[in-house]
Amino acid sequence: MSHPVEPAGALPASAALKPLPMIIFASRWLQVPLYLGLIVAQCVYVFLFLKELWHLVTHSFDFTEQQIMLVVLGLIDVVMISNLLIMVIVGGYETFVSRLKLQNHPDQPEWLSHVNASVLKIKLAMAIIGISSIHLLRTFIEAGNIGGPTATNYTTTGVLLQTLIHTIFIVSALGIAWVDKMTVGSGKGH
């Protein structure tokens, strides 16, 4: 009778971890309540989206084009934050807690088939840049009247600082991508 051949370096299925490594390995499950909390936050964002959408629909005849654009930017912002939450919840669980075993599932997102810590951090950085871009665009639209009679609460310094922060996000994302490329390129993948 032949025994199944195990891959080189793999532990036999019957090998048990020693107590300390077992506790350390099992500690990854402490993240589950955090992911569940993010799911609750996702529900709050769905409620916020529906509330803002209802506000847009019921006031569409009263709003100016600029007001409609600002509300739509707010809706896009909520969707992008929601996408960020999904990436963190699903990608984080899959990467750090346990496999979801979604292979060949018709609803499996394309990005999940190749998710790892490296891919996840780059996707998160890009999502944060997208969210920051929406906020910056909204600021530019609202601050268009700085010093004018219909000025908002924005100052020139505030707008410049927000632009600087957005630029720092972009430079950080480029740095993350560069370090990741250098790591993968040198054969030391994550």
QUIBEL-V381541 format. One record per residue. N is the residue number from 1. RES is the residue in one letter. PSI is psi in whole degrees, 0 to 359 (999 if undefined). Layout:
n=<N	N>
res=<RES	RES>
psi=<PSI	PSI>
This chain:
n=<1	2	3	4	5	6	7	8	9	10	11	12	13	14	15	16	17	18	19	20	21	22	23	24	25	26	27	28	29	30	31	32	33	34	35	36	37	38	39	40	41	42	43	44	45	46	47	48	49	50	51	52	53	54	55	56	57	58	59	60	61	62	63	64	65	66	67	68	69	70	71	72	73	74	75	76	77	78	79	80	81	82	83	84	85	86	87	88	89	90	91	92	93	94	95	96	97	98	99	100	101	102	103	104	105	106	107	108	109	110	111	112	113	114	115	116	117	118	119	120	121	122	123	124	125	126	127	128	129	130	131	132	133	134	135	136	137	138	139	140	141	142	143	144	145	146	147	148	149	150	151	152	153	154	155	156	157	158	159	160	161	162	163	164	165	166	167	168	169	170	171	172	173	174	175	176	177	178	179	180	181	182	183	184	185	186	187	188	189	190>
res=<M	S	H	P	V	E	P	A	G	A	L	P	A	S	A	A	L	K	P	L	P	M	I	I	F	A	S	R	W	L	Q	V	P	L	Y	L	G	L	I	V	A	Q	C	V	Y	V	F	L	F	L	K	E	L	W	H	L	V	T	H	S	F	D	F	T	E	Q	Q	I	M	L	V	V	L	G	L	I	D	V	V	M	I	S	N	L	L	I	M	V	I	V	G	G	Y	E	T	F	V	S	R	L	K	L	Q	N	H	P	D	Q	P	E	W	L	S	H	V	N	A	S	V	L	K	I	K	L	A	M	A	I	I	G	I	S	S	I	H	L	L	R	T	F	I	E	A	G	N	I	G	G	P	T	A	T	N	Y	T	T	T	G	V	L	L	Q	T	L	I	H	T	I	F	I	V	S	A	L	G	I	A	W	V	D	K	M	T	V	G	S	G	K	G	H>
psi=<131	147	145	139	128	147	151	134	354	144	143	150	333	352	126	145	151	161	311	311	326	318	316	314	319	341	343	335	347	344	342	313	329	317	323	321	322	329	321	317	323	318	320	319	325	316	315	317	311	321	313	322	317	318	318	314	316	340	13	331	343	337	149	170	321	319	319	317	320	320	318	319	323	320	317	320	315	318	317	322	321	318	320	317	316	317	318	315	303	310	319	316	313	322	319	342	292	153	142	345	57	9	134	10	133	337	3	124	145	318	337	340	341	33	138	179	322	310	319	315	326	318	320	317	318	322	319	321	319	315	316	322	318	315	319	318	317	317	315	320	313	329	5	341	27	127	351	178	334	33	146	191	17	143	162	319	318	318	317	319	319	322	319	316	317	317	320	320	316	313	320	316	319	320	317	314	320	313	318	317	319	320	312	321	331	4	15	39	160	999>
